[in-house]
Amino acid sequence: MTIKCVVACTNANGGPDLYFVKVKCKQSEYDEGEHYEMAKESAKLEGYEGPFVVFDEIDGPTALFDLFEWSSASVFEA
């Protein structure tokens, strides 16, 4: 499955930022919350720093997911 995630984090300039990523994971990984860790790992690989707070499209605030054009989002697959 592919799940959209938004990661609240810190950018390279030390400012607050949002990182948008689509995480490919198995249903079992989603059920265990592992997609959150995958989203954090993707943000780290892109140069973002913590602390990290991750929201997904199922449990997160709907308005947050309407802010971004998802066709341009990074895709992370473990």
C-alpha positions in Angstrom: 0.0 0.0 0.0 1.0 3.6 -0.4 0.2 6.1 2.4 0.7 9.8 2.2 2.6 11.3 5.2 3.4 14.8 6.3 6.4 15.2 8.6 6.8 18.3 10.8 10.5 18.8 11.2 13.4 21.3 11.0 15.0 22.3 7.7 18.7 22.8 7.0 18.4 26.5 8.0 17.1 25.5 11.4 13.6 26.7 10.6 10.3 24.8 11.0 9.2 22.9 7.9 6.9 20.3 6.5 8.1 17.4 4.5 5.7 15.5 2.3 6.3 11.9 1.3 4.4 8.9 0.0 5.5 5.7 1.9 5.2 2.3 0.4 4.6 -0.3 3.0 2.8 -3.6 3.7 -0.5 -3.6 5.6 1.2 -5.2 8.6 3.8 -2.4 8.6 1.1 0.1 8.6 -0.8 -1.7 11.4 2.3 -1.6 13.5 3.0 2.1 12.8 6.2 1.4 11.0 5.2 3.8 8.2 5.8 6.6 10.6 9.5 5.5 11.1 9.8 5.2 7.3 8.6 8.7 6.8 11.1 10.0 9.4 13.9 8.1 7.7 13.0 9.6 4.3 13.0 13.1 5.9 16.5 12.4 7.4 17.8 11.2 4.0 16.5 14.5 2.5 18.5 16.5 5.0 15.7 17.4 7.5 16.3 17.2 11.3 14.2 16.4 14.3 12.3 16.5 16.3 9.9 14.8 13.9 6.1 14.5 14.2 4.4 12.4 11.5 0.8 12.5 10.3 -0.7 10.1 7.9 -3.6 10.6 5.5 -5.9 8.3 7.5 -5.3 9.6 11.0 -4.0 13.1 10.3 -5.8 16.4 9.9 -7.5 16.4 6.4 -6.7 20.1 5.7 -3.0 19.4 6.1 -3.1 17.0 3.2 -4.8 19.4 0.9 -1.8 21.8 1.1 0.4 19.9 -1.3 0.4 18.6 -4.9 1.0 14.9 -4.1 2.1 14.0 -7.6 5.4 15.7 -6.9 6.0 14.0 -3.5 9.0 11.8 -2.8 8.3 8.1 -2.6 10.0 6.0 0.1 10.1 2.3 0.1 12.1 0.3 2.7 
